[in-house]
Amino acid sequence: MEEQLWHKSRWPSVVKKTLEYPDEPLYMLLDNIAKKHPDSPSTIWSGVTKSFSEVKDHADRIANFLISRGIKKGDRVGIFLPNLPQYPPIFFGILKTGAIAVTCNPSYTEGELNFQLEDAGVKAVFCMDDKRFTPTTYKAIKGTDVDTVVVCSVKSFLPKAKAVIGGLIGKIPKSPYYEDGITFFYDNVVTEYPAEVPDVKINAKEDLALILYTGGTTGTPKGAMLTHRNLYSNVMQIDEWVQLVPPGGGTPEKLKGGEDIYVGALPWYHSYGLTLTMIASYLIGSSVICIPDPRAGKPPLTELLADVQKYKGTVMHCVPALYAGMVNHPNVAKYDLSSIKACGSGAAPLPPELAKNFEAATGAIVFEGYGLTETSPMTHANPSFTDLRKFGAIGVPIPDTHSVIVDMETGTKVLAQGETGEIAVNGPQVFKGYWNKEKETADVFRKIGGKDYFLTGDIGHIDEDGFFVISDRKKDMVNVGGLKAYPREIEDTLYEHPAIAMAAAIGVPRNDDTGNEFVKAFVVLKEGQSATPDEIVAWAKDKLAGYKRPREVEIVDELPVSTAGKVLRRELRAKELEKRGLS
């Protein structure tokens, strides 16, 4: 790979700049590790482990069941589940048929789920046996192509005593009804169907493994088409990138199967959680702790802290809001979190103070990365070394990834180091396009130097060391008298205030018909801290230029966030405009 600016100063010497990717389907990650370490634990949940060979056995049986239901190569199969032990075998089982997995947000209403199933043309769907999930699924499939619903109970993945007692006292989640003719049960599927591997030819570079829907934070969700190679290459890139110095010193080492344990706190319907925890665990043969709801417990996140302590999780990939919730938990001192050693952060800006506080509480290293649904997801990351990372930057392009800053008008002119523009990326992890949306696909790709680059929609620049620094999303820029104010910069500054736990900044139109805006900030205060809006406005005067400074501050109990942890500025802006009669 051609030498780039980011290779010259802070690139870790142990990390290769380019890798060789096997020409095989993504499900071979499971098959390979099941052959190498059949009895090693794969999933951990509620005290019960399932080995790699058990996961493979279930995946093969699921594949043969789907084939018996008429599912063939290229068909779409939905997964409407939280992070449960059934998720990996279902995911890989779908791929073994040559079909395409469509992961669905477990918090979806019937209307939201219906849109995704209809848009993707899903023919079968897996859901949780539960009073909400199952009825929601039955309602959502009306008018779609779905003729198969596989209901997954948690009962078979519980310790026997807990399952029996839970069933007797009605504590096991269960649907109030099942629709005849289309309903099948996971436990029957993985016992009644053969475990032979289906003979399906997969072109890893061209055939789709996954349709992953964008968050819809800026409009209607779009299905990003990801190939087997996209996802396979990204887990290999991440595996090469994250290397740690052993406790006693010495040469940095990659994460190790049999030693490292992933904490599956991020939802697996989302690219961040799916690729960096669930799929990644099968590359190296690590266990993954299944965490259906990271905020569960009283106070919230209590069960997450307990699981990390109980199972000695070592690797976490989370959003800043989860790290903040853990380190600010009122009982955090009661939990031993010393097993954690590597923590990736993404999906939202990482406040430096939060990273330092979390490191102090755990002894781990926290490093910020960057990616998108369309890029499998990771494209940039900070080195996993304290002397090489940079707070406030998303890092550098990971192996085999090239990134440039382009002009915001045409997206074709490459800007110089230090100039601000739109971030564009090229690499083996970049998607094929949006499902059934040729125009939208064409809109986000540009030919630069003979290669196809994806326009991310994020604004930033490259600093003197080749690190990429994000200013904000193009659509979130605030126009203040012709000057551009970036919410992320304003929010990062507000995080420096000792009383502020979370912050979000938006642009509000002025009442003067000029098209100009002013900055308004919404803040959540830390527990036990106090501050008034006027005090925060006054404090910001010494921190930000006049046009960037919030003219108004509103203190709120919470900020609207997506299930991936991104603050929904669009929602804040819509409510503000409605309140002012400007919607």
C-alpha positions in Angstrom: 0.0 0.0 0.0 1.3 3.4 -0.9 2.9 5.3 2.0 0.5 7.9 3.5 0.9 10.7 6.0 -0.7 8.6 8.7 1.9 5.9 8.2 4.8 8.2 9.1 4.4 9.4 12.6 2.0 7.4 14.9 1.3 4.2 13.0 2.0 1.3 15.4 5.1 -0.6 14.2 3.5 -4.0 15.0 0.5 -3.3 12.7 0.6 -4.4 9.0 -0.5 -1.8 6.5 -2.1 -4.4 4.2 -3.5 -7.9 4.7 -4.4 -11.0 2.7 -8.1 -11.9 2.9 -9.3 -15.5 2.3 -11.6 -16.1 -0.6 -14.3 -17.8 1.5 -17.8 -17.1 2.9 -18.2 -15.3 6.2 -19.7 -18.4 7.9 -16.3 -20.1 7.5 -15.3 -18.1 10.5 -17.6 -20.3 12.6 -16.8 -23.5 10.7 -13.0 -23.0 11.0 -13.1 -22.2 14.8 -15.5 -25.1 15.5 -13.1 -27.5 13.8 -10.1 -26.0 15.6 -11.6 -25.6 19.1 -14.9 -27.5 19.1 -15.4 -27.6 22.9 -14.3 -24.1 23.7 -17.1 -21.8 24.9 -18.6 -19.5 22.3 -21.7 -17.8 23.9 -22.2 -17.0 27.6 -25.6 -16.1 29.0 -27.3 -16.5 32.3 -24.6 -18.9 33.5 -24.9 -21.2 30.5 -22.3 -21.6 27.8 -22.6 -23.0 24.3 -19.5 -24.3 22.6 -18.3 -23.5 19.1 -19.3 -27.0 17.9 -22.8 -26.5 19.4 -23.2 -23.2 17.6 -22.1 -24.8 14.3 -24.5 -27.7 14.8 -27.4 -25.3 15.3 -26.4 -23.1 12.4 -26.3 -26.2 10.0 -29.7 -27.4 11.2 -31.2 -23.9 10.8 -29.8 -23.7 7.3 -31.4 -27.0 6.3 -34.7 -25.9 7.9 -34.7 -22.7 5.9 -34.0 -24.6 2.7 -36.9 -26.9 3.5 -39.1 -23.8 3.7 -38.0 -22.8 0.2 -35.3 -20.3 1.2 -32.7 -20.1 -1.5 -29.6 -18.1 -2.4 -30.3 -14.4 -2.5 -33.5 -14.6 -0.4 -33.7 -12.4 2.6 -34.3 -13.6 6.2 -35.0 -11.3 9.1 -33.6 -11.5 12.7 -35.8 -9.6 15.2 -34.0 -10.5 18.4 -32.0 -8.9 21.2 -28.5 -10.2 22.0 -29.3 -13.8 22.9 -27.4 -17.1 22.4 -29.6 -18.0 19.4 -28.3 -15.0 17.5 -25.0 -16.3 16.2 -26.3 -19.7 14.9 -29.3 -18.0 13.3 -27.0 -15.4 11.6 -24.5 -18.0 10.3 -27.3 -20.5 9.5 -28.9 -17.9 7.2 -25.6 -17.3 5.4 -25.1 -21.1 4.9 -28.2 -21.2 2.6 -26.8 -18.4 0.5 -29.6 -16.2 1.8 -29.1 -12.6 3.1 -29.5 -11.7 6.8 -31.6 -8.7 7.6 -31.1 -7.6 11.2 -34.0 -5.7 12.8 -34.0 -3.3 15.7 -35.6 -5.2 18.7 -37.2 -1.9 19.8 -39.2 -1.5 16.6 -42.9 -1.0 16.5 -45.0 -3.1 14.1 -45.0 -0.2 11.6 -41.2 0.2 11.7 -40.6 -3.6 11.4 -43.2 -3.8 8.6 -41.3 -1.2 6.6 -38.0 -3.1 6.9 -39.5 -6.5 6.1 -41.4 -5.1 3.2 -38.5 -3.0 1.8 -36.1 -5.9 1.9 -38.6 -8.5 0.7 -38.0 -10.7 3.7 -39.5 -14.3 3.4 -38.8 -15.7 6.9 -38.1 -14.1 10.3 -36.8 -15.2 13.6 -38.2 -13.5 16.7 -38.2 -13.9 20.5 -40.9 -15.8 22.3 -42.3 -12.9 24.3 -45.5 -11.0 24.9 -44.2 -8.1 22.7 -41.8 -9.5 20.2 -44.0 -12.3 18.8 -47.3 -10.4 18.5 -45.4 -7.4 16.9 -43.9 -9.8 14.4 -47.3 -11.3 13.5 -48.7 -7.9 12.9 -45.7 -6.6 11.0 -45.6 -9.4 8.5 -49.1 -8.6 7.2 -48.9 -7.7 3.5 -45.3 -8.9 3.3 -43.7 -12.0 1.7 -43.0 -13.6 5.1 -44.5 -17.1 5.4 -42.2 -18.4 8.1 -41.9 -17.2 11.7 -39.4 -19.0 14.0 -40.0 -18.3 17.6 -37.0 -18.4 20.0 -37.5 -19.1 23.7 -34.9 -18.2 26.3 -35.9 -21.3 28.3 -33.6 -23.7 26.6 -30.6 -21.5 27.2 -31.2 -21.2 31.0 -29.8 -23.4 33.7 -32.3 -26.3 34.1 -33.4 -25.4 37.7 -33.9 -21.7 36.7 -35.9 -22.8 33.6 -38.1 -25.1 35.5 -38.8 -22.7 38.3 -39.2 -19.8 35.9 -41.7 -21.7 33.9 -43.7 -22.6 37.1 -43.9 -19.1 38.4 -44.5 -17.5 34.9 -41.1 -15.7 34.7 -40.1 -17.1 31.4 -41.0 -14.7 28.5 -43.8 -16.2 26.4 -46.1 -15.0 23.6 -49.8 -14.9 24.4 -50.5 -16.7 21.1 -49.0 -18.3 18.0 -50.4 -18.2 14.5 -51.0 -21.6 12.9 -49.4 -22.6 9.6 -46.5 -20.2 9.7 -45.0 -20.6 13.2 -42.1 -22.9 14.0 -40.0 -23.2 17.2 -36.2 -22.8 17.4 -35.9 -25.7 19.8 -37.6 -28.0 17.3 -35.6 -26.7 14.3 -32.2 -27.4 16.0 -33.3 -31.0 16.9 -35.4 -32.2 14.0 -33.5 -31.0 11.0 -30.2 -32.5 9.7 -26.8 -31.0 10.6 -25.2 -31.6 7.2 -23.6 -28.5 5.6 -25.7 -27.3 2.6 -23.9 -27.3 -0.7 -24.2 -23.7 -1.8 -21.6 -21.8 -3.8 -20.8 -18.3 -2.5 -18.8 -15.7 -4.3 -17.4 -13.9 -1.2 -16.5 -10.7 -3.0 -19.9 -10.3 -4.8 -22.6 -12.1 -2.9 -24.5 -10.3 -0.1 -24.3 -11.6 3.5 -26.3 -8.8 5.1 -28.6 -5.9 4.5 -28.1 -3.5 7.3 -30.4 -0.6 7.6 -29.1 2.9 8.4 -30.3 4.4 11.6 -32.7 6.8 9.9 -31.4 9.7 12.1 -31.4 11.9 9.0 -34.5 10.4 7.2 -36.0 7.2 5.9 -33.7 4.1 6.7 -31.9 2.7 3.7 -30.7 -0.9 3.4 -26.9 -1.0 3.1 -25.8 -4.1 1.1 -22.7 -5.8 2.6 -21.0 -8.7 1.1 -19.3 -11.7 2.8 -15.9 -10.1 1.9 -16.9 -6.7 3.3 -17.6 -8.2 6.8 -14.8 -10.7 6.7 -12.2 -8.1 5.8 -13.4 -5.7 8.5 -13.1 -8.2 11.3 -9.6 -9.0 10.1 -8.7 -5.3 9.9 -9.9 -4.8 13.4 -8.1 -7.9 14.7 -4.8 -6.6 13.2 -5.4 -3.1 14.6 -6.1 -3.8 18.2 -2.9 -5.0 19.8 -2.0 -4.6 23.5 1.2 -4.5 25.5 1.2 -7.5 27.9 0.8 -6.7 31.7 4.5 -7.4 32.3 5.7 -5.5 29.2 7.1 -6.7 26.0 6.0 -6.9 22.4 2.3 -5.9 21.8 0.0 -8.8 21.0 -3.3 -9.3 19.3 -6.4 -10.4 21.2 -6.3 -14.1 22.0 -9.0 -16.7 21.7 -9.4 -18.7 24.9 -8.1 -15.8 26.9 -10.1 -12.7 25.8 -13.8 -12.5 26.4 -16.0 -10.0 24.4 -18.7 -8.1 26.3 -21.7 -8.1 23.9 -23.3 -5.0 25.2 -24.0 -3.2 21.9 -27.0 -4.5 20.0 -26.2 -7.0 17.3 -28.7 -5.7 14.9 -26.4 -2.7 14.5 -23.1 -2.9 12.6 -21.0 -1.7 15.5 -22.1 -4.5 17.8 -22.5 -7.2 15.1 -19.1 -6.9 13.6 -16.9 -5.8 16.4 -18.2 -8.2 19.1 -20.3 -11.0 17.7 -18.6 -11.8 14.4 -15.1 -10.8 15.6 -15.3 -13.4 18.4 -15.4 -16.2 15.8 -12.3 -15.0 14.0 -10.1 -15.6 17.0 -12.2 -18.0 19.0 -13.2 -15.9 21.9 -16.2 -16.2 24.1 -18.9 -13.5 23.9 -21.1 -12.5 26.8 -24.7 -12.1 25.5 -26.2 -8.9 27.0 -29.8 -8.4 25.7 -30.2 -5.1 27.5 -27.1 -3.3 28.8 -29.2 -0.9 30.8 -31.0 -3.6 32.8 -31.0 -3.5 36.5 -31.7 -1.1 39.3 -30.0 1.4 39.1 -29.6 1.0 35.3 -26.5 -0.9 34.0 -26.3 -2.9 37.2 -26.6 -6.2 35.4 -23.9 -5.2 32.9 -21.5 -4.4 35.6 -22.3 -7.7 37.3 -21.8 -9.7 34.1 -18.4 -8.0 33.4 -17.3 -8.9 37.0 -18.8 -12.5 36.9 -17.5 -13.6 33.5 -14.3 -11.4 33.6 -14.9 -9.7 30.3 -11.8 -8.2 28.7 -12.9 -6.5 25.5 -15.6 -3.9 25.1 -16.8 -1.9 22.2 -19.4 0.6 23.4 -20.8 4.1 22.8 -19.7 6.9 25.2 -23.1 6.9 26.9 -22.6 3.4 28.1 -19.1 4.1 29.4 -20.4 7.2 31.1 -23.3 5.2 32.7 -20.9 2.6 34.0 -18.3 4.9 35.5 -20.9 7.1 37.0 -23.0 4.2 38.4 -23.6 4.9 42.1 -22.3 1.4 43.0 -19.4 1.1 40.5 -16.8 0.8 43.3 -18.4 -2.4 44.4 -17.6 -4.2 41.2 -14.3 -5.6 40.1 -13.8 -4.3 36.5 -10.1 -5.0 36.4 -10.4 -7.7 33.8 -11.3 -5.1 31.2 -8.2 -4.2 29.1 -9.3 -2.9 25.7 -12.3 -0.6 25.1 -13.2 0.8 21.7 -15.6 3.8 21.5 -17.6 4.9 18.5 -21.0 6.1 17.2 -20.7 9.4 19.1 -17.9 11.7 20.1 -15.8 10.5 23.1 -15.2 13.2 25.7 -11.5 12.9 26.8 -12.5 13.3 30.5 -14.8 10.3 30.2 -12.1 8.1 28.7 -9.7 9.1 31.4 -12.2 8.4 34.2 -13.1 5.0 32.7 -9.4 4.1 32.4 -8.9 5.1 36.0 -11.8 2.9 37.2 -10.7 -0.2 35.2 -7.1 0.0 34.2 -8.1 -0.5 30.5 -7.2 1.6 27.5 -10.0 3.4 25.7 -9.5 4.4 22.1 -11.9 6.2 19.7 -12.7 4.8 16.3 -15.0 5.7 13.5 -17.2 3.9 11.0 -20.6 3.7 9.3 -23.3 1.2 8.6 -22.1 1.4 4.9 -18.5 0.4 5.8 -19.1 -2.7 7.9 -18.5 -0.5 10.0 -14.9 0.5 10.9 -12.7 2.7 8.7 -10.6 4.8 11.1 -9.3 4.2 14.6 -6.9 5.5 17.2 -4.0 3.2 18.0 -4.6 1.0 21.1 -1.5 2.6 22.7 -1.6 5.5 25.1 1.5 7.2 23.6 0.1 7.0 20.0 -3.7 7.8 20.3 -5.1 11.3 20.2 -8.1 12.5 22.0 -10.5 14.5 19.9 -9.5 12.6 16.7 -11.2 9.6 15.2 -7.8 8.1 14.4 -6.3 7.1 11.1 -7.5 4.7 8.3 -7.0 1.1 9.4 -5.1 -1.4 7.2 -6.1 -1.4 3.5 -8.3 1.6 3.9 -7.6 4.9 2.2 -9.4 8.1 3.1 -9.3 11.6 1.8 -11.0 15.0 2.4 -12.9 16.2 -0.5 -14.8 19.4 -1.3 -18.4 19.6 -0.1 -19.7 20.9 -3.4 -18.8 18.1 -5.9 -17.0 15.5 -3.7 -14.3 15.1 -6.4 -11.6 17.6 -5.5 -9.2 16.2 -2.9 -8.3 18.9 -0.4 -4.9 19.4 1.2 -3.9 18.4 4.8 -5.5 20.8 7.2 -8.4 21.9 4.9 -11.9 21.1 6.0 -14.2 19.1 3.8 -16.1 15.8 3.5 -14.5 12.6 4.5 -14.4 10.0 1.8 -13.3 6.4 2.1 -12.2 3.4 0.0 -11.5 -0.1 1.2 -12.5 -3.7 1.1 -15.1 -3.0 3.8 -17.1 -0.4 1.8 -20.6 -1.6 0.9 -22.0 -2.3 -2.6 -24.8 0.2 -2.4 -28.3 0.8 -1.0 -30.9 -1.9 -1.5 -33.2 -1.0 -4.5 -31.9 2.6 -4.5 -29.7 3.2 -7.5 -29.9 7.0 -7.3 -29.1 7.2 -3.6 -26.2 4.8 -4.3 -24.8 7.0 -7.1 -25.2 10.1 -4.9 -22.7 8.7 -2.3 -19.9 7.4 -4.6 -17.3 9.3 -6.4 -14.5 8.1 -8.7 -11.2 9.5 -7.4 -7.9 8.4 -8.9 -9.6 5.5 -10.6 -11.1 4.1 -7.4 -14.6 4.3 -6.0 -14.8 6.4 -2.8 -17.8 6.5 -0.5 -18.9 10.0 0.7 -19.5 9.6 4.4 -21.5 12.8 5.0 -19.1 13.7 7.8 -17.0 16.9 7.8 -13.5 17.0 9.0 -9.8 17.5 8.3 -6.5 15.7 8.5 -4.1 17.1 11.1 -0.3 17.3 10.9 0.1 13.6 12.0 -2.4 12.2 9.5 -5.1 11.8 12.1 -8.7 12.6 11.0 -10.6 15.1 13.1 -14.4 15.3 12.6 -16.2 18.6 12.8 -19.7 17.3 12.3 -22.3 15.9 10.0 -22.9 18.0 6.9 -26.6 18.2 7.8 -26.0 19.3 11.4 -23.9 22.4 10.6 -25.3 25.6 12.0 -25.3 28.7 9.8 -24.5 31.7 12.0 -24.3 34.8 9.8 -22.5 32.9 7.0 -20.1 31.2 9.4 -20.3 27.5 10.1 -20.6 26.3 13.7 -20.2 22.6 14.3 -22.3 21.0 17.1 -19.6 18.4 17.9 -17.0 21.1 18.7 -19.6 23.0 20.9 -20.6 19.8 22.7 -17.0 18.7 23.3 -16.5 22.1 24.9 -19.6 21.8 27.1 -18.4 18.5 28.3 -15.5 20.3 30.0 -18.0 22.0 32.4 -17.8 20.2 35.7 -21.6 19.9 36.1 -22.5 18.6 32.6 -23.0 14.9 31.9 -24.4 15.1 28.4 -24.8 17.8 25.8 -26.3 18.4 22.4 -26.2 21.5 20.3 -28.5 22.5 17.4 -29.2 25.4 15.1 -32.4 27.4 15.6 -33.6 29.9 12.9 -33.5 33.5 13.9 -36.8 35.5 13.6 -35.4 37.9 11.0 -36.0 36.1 7.6 -32.3 36.0 6.9 -31.9 32.3 6.9 -29.4 32.7 9.7 -29.4 30.6 12.9 -28.1 30.7 16.4 -26.8 27.9 18.6 -29.0 26.3 21.3 -27.6 23.7 23.7 -29.5 21.0 25.6 -27.6 19.6 28.6 -28.1 16.9 31.2 -26.5 17.6 34.6 -24.4 15.1 36.5 -26.1 13.6 39.5 -25.6 15.9 42.6 -24.4 18.8 40.5 -26.2 22.1 39.8 -25.9 24.9 37.2 -28.3 27.3 35.7 -28.7 28.1 31.9 -27.3 31.6 32.4 -24.3 30.3 34.3 -23.5 27.8 31.5 -23.9 30.5 28.8 -21.6 32.8 30.7 -19.1 30.0 31.2 -19.0 29.3 27.5 -18.0 32.9 26.7 -14.4 32.2 27.6 -14.4 28.9 25.7 -16.0 29.5 22.3 -15.9 32.2 19.6 -19.0 34.4 19.6 -20.8 32.7 16.7 -20.2 29.2 18.2 -21.4 30.1 21.6 -24.8 28.9 22.7 -27.3 31.8 23.0 -29.7 29.6 24.8 -29.2 26.6 27.1 -32.0 24.3 28.2 -31.4 21.8 31.1 -33.2 18.5 30.5 -33.5 15.2 32.3 -32.3 13.2 29.3 -31.4 13.5 25.6 -33.1 11.5 22.8 -30.7 8.9 21.6 -30.9 6.1 19.1 -30.4 2.5 20.2 -26.9 2.8 18.9 -26.2 5.7 21.3 -26.3 8.6 18.9 -27.9 11.7 20.1 -30.9 12.5 17.8 -30.3 16.2 17.1 -32.9 16.0 14.4 -35.5 15.2 17.0 -34.4 18.0 19.3 -34.5 20.4 16.4 -38.0 19.3 15.3 -39.4 19.7 18.8 -37.7 23.1 19.1 -39.2 24.3 15.8 -42.6 23.1 16.7 -42.4 24.9 20.1 -41.5 28.1 18.3 -44.2 27.7 15.7 -41.6 27.3 12.9 -42.3 23.7 11.9 
